[in-house]
Amino acid sequence: MDLFGSFALLLAFACAVYAIVAGILAIRTRNPLLLKSARHAGIAVCLLVMIGTISLFYLFLTDDFSVSYVAGHSNRDLEYFFKIAALWSGQEGSLLFWTFLLSGYTFFVLLTNRGKHPELMPYVGVILASVQLFFLILNVFVVSPFQVLGSAGVDGVMRLVAMPDGRGLNPLLQYPEMVAHPPTLYMGYVGFAVPFAFALAALLGRYPGEKWIHITRKWTMIAWCFQSAGVLMGAHWAYAVLGWGGYWAWDPVENASLMPWLTGTAFLHSVMMQEKRGMLKVWNVWLVFSTFLLCILGTFLTRSGIVSSVHAFAQSSIGPWFVGFIVLTLVVCLWAFFKNRDYLKSDNQLDSMVSRESSFLFNNLILLAACFAVLWGTLFPVISEWVQGTKISVGPPFFNKVNIPIGLFLLFLTGVGPLLAWRRTSVDSLKRNFGWPLVGGLVAGAIAWPLGFKDFYALLCLILSVFVILTILGEFLRGAIVISGRTGMNIFAAVGQLTMRNTRRYGGYVVHFGMVLIFIGISGTAFNQEKQMEMGPGSRLDLGGYTMNLQTFTERPEKNYTAERATIEVLKNGQPLITLFPEKRFFPSNEMSGTMVAIYSTLKEDLYVVYAGRSPENNQPIIHAYVNPLVKWIWLGGLIVVLGTGLALVPNRLPVLALKGVAATAPVAAGAAPQAVMSRRGSHGSDD
């Protein structure tokens, strides 16, 4: 099966080369047969990569330890569920999985646009095939996942060797969420290749800007949704598995996943200005280019060993390949831009600083400022080592100091921007839309201050969150009251009707609401508490109103590991609340250990308990406990963000003409039409 998978990838490489060459010739000659042939070659690449990926997965399921990658990342006792995660747990498999997902995107792009956009799609096919070719070069010639184990006999002939068992999966990955988190995050990374391909294709082919934006809007939203979910799932994994008490440490690989999310968010907002006013054409093209390049940069940081991270793969020689690809891509983008920059002239100018256009512009600047700060902090240790020969680390204090004020200003714009009018907003409109929400936010702050919200940033976050929530609710309520008055339906049905009339707009409001909940959850960090102590059976630990009694400490063997488990009874206000079981696990196959955190979670706070090992002095268990307020709001907010994005992808409900009869008070004359009240339900709304 390893030969079968290797051959499939090699054939995919050949098809990708043909798709590029045939596509370029088709663009130059306008030959329809060449164009069709190039498209078919692109589809063949997708199918062959899928065959190669399935072949590797089969090797994992059958415990074929003659393959180096399988032997290094699986073992016989590993559950089949986690053998799925083993597929992308290492360098070679993760790159193949990247190629696999790109093939899926490419397949659907080519299939759904078959026969459409004849001036644009040949360029798109060539660009996507070129990205595929880069990863196939890595898969086939640089870090193949199908390399076999062998040894030289006395006669000098290499012979196949199969290990009796593998080294096993990294304990940090033996967690159910890790079967979903990497594919979700990769779907975001890879998905941004689609809008990149369309943007570069439109620039090369001088295709009307508004058209390619309409084509790629859903693709961009899908990629952004996966990236959002992937980032939050990664934060939840770090919180539940790593055992350090938090969910975001400004780790270089965490930062690498955040940066394309920031620029992708900026693009989704500023693209509305191009659709409505024909503005920011240059800005939007470079936002797409930057987002794709940041995705490749993130992949490079994870795999090159240039930065130290618990999330990163081991040191490897693959870095120069990614640097070369990034430089080549940037050169192509610059060449296409300078060659066709006259095509990107704006149709209109900014009319007023108090308008929706200006709010989107400020939103973009803030997001890009955050992205630059994260990029600078991430790469500063590398840059300092190059310049001075000494690696100077940049820790969380730098990122928090810079990004907390940026985030709060972004939160303010989340509430203000969507409710401003296009071109110019009047003073009366500002008072009508923001008066009561502002009062509500200030009242919430006045109530929270005596209740313990003494931290300035936490208090400001609460005020802004209430302000934004009230502006969003006000927007839903105003529209629903109008529909209810016209149709007679109740207010909740009217909200549903309003939402389905313009799913993009109101789905965006739902996303904003989810982001507010995430900000509320993050603000709870200002009130975290923690305590660590050695605990024997019968010991007691008090923290944040909780009492923790260590009842027993036991060892239990499992199929794939041995666990040391602490049994801790938790009391609140003297009353039994729950029993928690934090664990430390040891995996003999690779001689590594892992942590299983015990968490009691409510909307108010999390009680987070870690068994941190044994004391070297007296061999007593060490228990590290945290009380982390409002963390659950982050996960709820993330779920709402995903649901809101899904809602925004739903097509608007078509207009329906409803006839409601009116009781007659007099006989209707013969031939006269019966009276009726006509109401238009679910009419199209614009994104105003």
N, C-alpha and C positions, 0 to 999 in steps of 0.2 A: 504493500500500500504506500510505502514511502516513495518508491519509484514512480508510482502512479501519480501521487501528489506533486512530486518534483516535475514530472513531464507536463502536467496540467499547467503549472506556473510558467514553465519555459515556453509552452505554446501560447499562453496568455501574453507573455512578453513579446513574442513575435507578432501576435495580432495587434497589440498596442502600437508597435512600430508601424505596422501597415496602416492602422487607422489614422495615425498622424500624417504619414506621407500621402496616403490617398485623400485625406481630408484637405490638405494644403493644395494638392493638385486640383481637387474638385472646386475649391474656392477660386483658383486662378483660371480654370478652364470652363467653369460652369457646366461641367459634364454631369448629367443626372445619374448616369450609371456609376461613375466614380463616387458620387455623393452617397448613393445607396449602398455601395460596397463598403465605404468607410463606416457608415452607420452600423452595418451588419458586423463589421470587424469589432466595433466598440461593444456591441451586445455580446459577441463571442468572448471578449475579454472578461466581461462580467460573469458569464456562465463558467468559464474555465477557472477563474479565481474562486468561485463558490465550490467547485469540485475539489480544488486544492485544499480549501479550508475544511470541508467535510472529511477529506482524507486524513488530515491531522487530528481531527476530533475522533475519528475511528481508531487511530493509533492510541489515543488516550483511553478510550473505552475498553480496548483489548489489552491494555497494559503491555504494549510492545516496547520493552526497555532496551531494544537494540537501537532505537532512535535517541540521540543525545538529548533532544529537547524534552521528550517524554520522560526519560530517566531523571532529568534534572528538576522536574516540576510536578511529579506525581509518584504515587506508590500504590501497592496493591490494597492496602487498608483504607485508602482515601475514598470517601463516599462519592458515589457517582455524581451527586449534586455539585460537589466541589471540583470534579474533573471538568465541568463546564468552565469554571473560573480558571483552571489550569491552562486552558487554551490561550489566554492572553496574559498569563502571569509573568512571563519572561520577555526578553527583548525580541526574540525571533517571532514568537507567536503573536505578540501585541502588534508588531508591524504587519504581519499577515492579516490580522483581524482588522487593522486600519484599512488595508487594501480591500478586504472583503466588504466592509461597510461602504467604501467609496464606490465599489462595483455595484452595490445595491442602489445607491443614489443615481449613479450614471445610467443604470438600466432603466429606471423609472423616468428619468429626464428624457432619454432618447425615445422611450416608448410613448410617453404621454404627449410629446411634441412632434411625433412622426407626422409629416405632411404639413406642419405648421411652421411659420416664421422661416421661410426658406432663405432669407438674407442673413439670418442670425444663427441658426442651428449648426451650419457647418463649422463656424468658428467655435461654438460651444463644444461640439464633439471633439475637435482637435485639442482644445485646452484641457478638457477632462481626461482625454487619453494621455496627454503629456504628464499630468499629475499622477495618473495611474502608472505610467511608465517609470517614473522616478521610484515609486514604492516597489514596483516589480523588480527593478534592478537590485534593490536591497534584498527582496525576498528570494531572488534566484541566485545572485552572485556574491552578496556580501554577508548576510546573516540568514541563511536558509534554515527553516525549522525542520527540514527533513534530513539533516546530516546524521549519519549512522555511526555507531561506535565500532571500532575495529582495532586489531592488534596485529603486529607483524609476527609471522611464524619463523621457525628456524631457517626455512627456505627463502625468507624475505618476502613472502607473499602476504598481503593484507587479508585478514579474514574477519568476518562479521562477528561481533561479540555482543551478547545480550546480558545485561546485569540481572541478577536474581530479583532485585527490587529497586525501586527508585528512591530518590532523596526526599520526595514528598513536597507538598505545597507549602509555601511560606505561611506560618501560623497567622500572620496578620490578615491573610486573604481567606482564611477558613472561617468565614462569617457570611451568613446568607445574603447580606446586602451587597457583598462584593461580587456576587453573580450578576447583579443588576447595575451597580454603580459604574464600572468601567465601560460597559457597552453604551450606557446612557450618555456618559461624558464624551465618548468617542463619536457617538451620533451627532453631538453638537459640533465637535472639532471638524469632523469630516463633512458635515452638512454645509458648513460655510464655504466649501469648495464650489457649491452650485451657484450661489449669487456671485461669487468671484468670477466664475467662468462666464456668466451672462454679462457681467459688467465689463470685463476685458473684451469679450466678443462684441458687445455694443460699441465700445470705443474703437476697436479695430475696423469694424464694419460700418461705423458712423450711423448706427441704428438709433431711431428716436428714443431719447432718454426715458420718457414717460412709459413707453411700451415695455422696455426690458424691466423696468421697476414693477409694473403690474404683473409681468410673468413671474418674477422671482419673489414677490412679496410673501407668498405662502411658504416657499422654500426657506426663506430667511427666518420666518416666524417658527417654522418647525425646528430648524437648527438652533435657534435661540431658546426655544422651549426645552429641548434636550440639554443644551448647555446649562440652563438655569437649574433643571432638575439634577443634572450630574454634579454641579458644584455643591448643591445643598445635600445631596446624598453622600458626597465625599466628606462634607462637614459632619454629617450624622455618624458616618463610619469612624471618623477620627474621635468623635465624642464617645462613642459606645465601645470602641475597641482599644484605642491607644492608651487610655487610662490616665491621661494627664489633667483631666478635669475641664477641658475646654473643647471647642469645636473649630476654632480658627487660630492658627499660630503664625500667620503670614509666612508660612513655609514657601520656598521657591516654587515648588510644583503646585501648591495651592494658588499662588499668585499667577502662575502660568495659565491656569484654567479661568481665573477671574478676568484677565486682561482682554481676551477676545469677547467675553461677555459684555464688558464695558463699551467697547467700540461697536459691537453688534447692537447694543441698546441705543447708542447714539444714532446709528444708521436707521433703525426702525422709527425713530422720532423725526429725524431731519428729512427722511424720504417723503414725509407728508408735505413738506414745503415745496419739494420739486413737483409733486403731484398736483398741488393746489395752485402754486404761484410760479412754477418754473424756475425756482431759485435753488442755490446750493448744489448745482450739478457737479462741479469740480469736487466739492466737499464730499458728496455722497459716493462718488467713484473711489476716492481715496479712503473713505471709511471702509468700504468693502475690501479694497486691496489690503488695508492695514489689518482688518480682522482676519483675513486668510493668512497673512504673513505671521500674525501673532499666534495663530493655531499651529503653524509649522514651528515657530519658535518654541512654543510650549512642548511640542513633541521632541524637539531638539534638547531642551533643558532636562526632560525626563530621561532621555536615553544616552546623553553624551558623557554624563558623570562630571560635567563642568560645575554643577552645584551639588551641595550635600543635602539630602532630603530622605526622610523615611519612606516617601512615595516613589523615589527615583529608582531606576534600574542600576545595575553595577556599571563601573567604569568600562567604557568600550571605545573602539576606534571609529564608531559610526558618526561621530560629531561632524567631521569635515564634509561628509556627504550632505548633511542637512544645511551646513553653512553655505556650501556651493549651490544647493537648490534655492535657498533664500536669496542669495545674491543674484542668481540667474533670474528668478521670478521678479525681483525688484527692478532689475535692468529692463526686462520686457515691459513691465508696467510703466516705467519712466519713458521708455521709447514710444510706447503707444500713446501716452499722455501728451508728450511734446509734439508728436506728429499730428495729433487730432485735437489739440486743446481748443481750437476755435469752435469746435462742435459743442463745447461745454459752456458756452456763454449763457448767463442767466437772462431770463425773460423779464424779470422785475427786480426792484430794489426794495430794501426795508423801508416801510413808510413811517413807522412809529416804534419807539422803544417800549411802549405799553401795548403789546399785541401778541398774538399767538406765535407769529414768526420769531419775535425777539425771545420769547420764552423757550422755544425750541432751540434757538441759537445758544442761549445761556446754558440750557440743558446739555447741549453737545460740548460746550467748552468745559463745563464742570466734569462731565464723564471723561473727557480726554485728559483733563488735569489729573483726575484720579488714576487713569491708566498710566500716565507718564510717571506719577509718583510711585506707583507699584513697580513699574518697569525699572526705574532708576534704583529703587531700593533692592530689587531682586538682582540686578546685574552689578551693583556697586562693589560687592566683594570680588567679583571677577575683574572688573576694571581696575580696582585698587591693586590687585595682584599683578596685573599687566604693567601698570605704571610704576608702582613703588616696589614690587617684589614681595609685598606683604598683603595677605588677605584680611581686609577689615570688614567684619560682619555688621550687618544692619538688622536690628531686632525689632520686635513688636512695638516698642516705644516710638520709634520713628514713624512707622506706618500708622499707628493710632493718632499720633500728634497731627499728621498731615491729613489723613483721610476722614477723621471724625467730623471736623468742620465742613469738609467737602460733602460728606454724606448728608449732613443736616441741611445744607443749602439745597442739595438735590431733593431731599424730602419736601422742602418748601415748594420747589418748582413742580413737584408731582401733584400738588393740590392746586397750584395757581395756573400752570400752563394750559391744561385742557379747557379751562373755562374762560380764557381770554378770547376776544373776537379776532378774526383775521383782519389784517391791515391796521386797524386802530381800535382801541377800547375806550369807551367813554367813562367819565367819573361815575355817572349814575350806575352803569353796569358793574363797576368795581364794588360800589357800595352794596348793590343788590346781591351779587354773587358771593362776596367775601365778608360782609359785615358780621352776620351772625356766626359763621364758622370761626372768625377771629375771636369774637367774644367768648364762644364756647371753649376754644383752646386756652385763653387766658384764665377762664374760670377753673378749668381742669388743673392748670398749674397752681392757682391759688389754693385749691383744695389739697393738692399733692404735697405742697411745701411743708405744712405742719405734720403730714403723715410720714415724713422721713425722706422725701425726694430732695436731698440737700445738694447732690452732685449737679453742677451747672448743666453739663451736657445731657444728663439723663432727664432733667427737668425740661430743658429746651426740646428734647426729643418728644417728650410726652405732649407738650403744648402743640408742637407742629403735627404730631400724629392725630390728635383730636381735631385740629384744624383741617387736615387733609380728609379725614373720614367724614367730617360734616360737609365739606364741599362735594365729595362724591355722593353721599346720601342725598344732598340737596339737588344734585343734577338728576338723579334717578326720580326723586319725588316730584320735581317740577314737571318733567315729561309725563310721568304716570298720572298726575292730576288732570292734565290736559286730555289724555286718552280716556280716562275714567269719565270725565265730564261729557265727552262726545259719544261714548259707547255705552255708558251705564255699567260697565264691568267694575268689579271690586279693585281696590288699589293694588293687590298682589298680582292679580291677573294682568292689570295694566302695566305693571313693571315688567312682567314677562313679555307682553306685547311690544313694549318700548324697546326692550333689549334685542328682540329678534328682528326689529325693523332695521337696526344698524349694529350688527354683531361686532364689527370691528371697533366701533367707538366704545360701546358699553362693555365689550370684552376687555378693552384697554383699561376702563375704569376698574374692573374686577382685578386685573393685574396690579394696578396701582394700590388697591385695597390690600392685596396680599403683600406687597412690598412694605406697606405701613406696618402690618403685623410683624414682618421680619425686623423692621427697625425697632419696634417695641421690644421684641425679644432680645435684640442686641443690647438695648439700653439697660437690661437687667444685669449686665456684666459689672456695672458700677457697684452692685450690692452683693457680689459673691462673698462667701465665707468658706474657710477650709481649716481642717485640723488633721494632724497625723500623730499616731501614737502606737506603741507596742501593746498588743492586747493578747492576753491568755484567756482561756475559758473562764467566764465569770467577770471579765473586765468590762468597764463601762466608758463610753465616750459621749459627751454632750456637745451638741452643735446646733445653733439656729433653732432652738425649740424642740429638737429631736434628741432622744436618748437611744443609744445603740449599745446593746448587750451582746457580747460574743458568747454564744452558747457552746458550740463545738467547733472543732477544726479537724477535718478528715481528709484522707487520701482515697481516691477511687480510680481504678484503671479503666480506660475505655479502649475501643478497638484501635484508634489511631494516636492516642495520647494518654498521659496520666495527669489527673487533675488534683490539685490541692484546693479544697473548698472550705471557706469559712461560713458558718451559719450564724447570722446576726439578727436578733430580734430588735425591731424598731418600735419605739413608743413615742407618741406625741401627746403632750400635756398629761403624761402619766397613763395614758390609755394605749393598749396594744394596737399597732397600726398595720404592720406587715413584717414578713421575714424575708431577708435578702441573703443571696448566696454568691458573693464575689469569688472568682476563681483565678488561679494561676495554672496554666497548662504547660506541660512539657511534651515535646514531640520527638520520640527517639529516632525517627527516620532521618531528620536533619539536625538533631541536637539543638533545636531552637525552642524558645518559650513564648507564650502569648498570654494576654490578659483578657478576662471576661468581666466587664464592669457590671455591677448590680445597680439599677436605677429605679427609684420610685418617683414617678413624674406626675405632676398636676399642672393646671394652668398657672398656678401661683409660682411654683418652684419645683426644682428637681433635687431630690436627695441622691447623691452620687457617691457610691462606695467602691473603693478599689482595694483589693488585696495586693499589696505592693511587695510581697516576698517576706523573707525571714530576716530578723536582726542578726548580724554577724557575731554580736557579743553573746546573746543568750538563746538564739534560735527561736525567739518568739515571733509570731505573725505580726506584721506591720500593716495597720489599717489606715488608709488615707481617705477621709470623708470630705465632701464638698456640699454646700447648699448653693445652688445656682438658680436665681429667680428668673422666671419668664422664658426659659429656654424653649418650652413647648410651643410658644407663639411663633418661633422661627420655623418649625416644621409645619405648623398649620398654615402660616403665610406662604411657604413654598408650595404646598398643595394647592392653595387658592391661585397662586401665580400660574401654575400649570393648567388648572381648570379655566382660568380666564383666557389664557392663550388658545386653548382648545375652542373656547366660545368664539374668539375673534376669527378663527379659521372657518367657522360655520357660515355658509352663504346666507345673505339676508333673505328673510321670508318674502315671497312674492306678494304683490298687492292682491287682496281679495275683496270683492264687492259684496257687502252684506246688506240684505234687505230686511228691515224690521217693520212689520205691519203696524198700522195705527188704527185703533178702534174707530169705526164710522159712527157719527152721531145722527146721520140722516141717510136715507136710501141713496145708493149710488145710481146716478142716471145711466141708462143703457148706453153702452159703448164707451163710458168714461173709464179711464184707468184708475185702479185702486191707488189710494194714497200710500206712500212708502217713505220711510226715512232711510236715506242711503248713508252708509258710513264706510269709510275706507280703512280696512284693518290690515295691519302689517305692511303699510306702504314703505317704499324705500326711503331711507334716511341718508343724508350725506354726512361725511365725517367733519361736521362743523364744530 
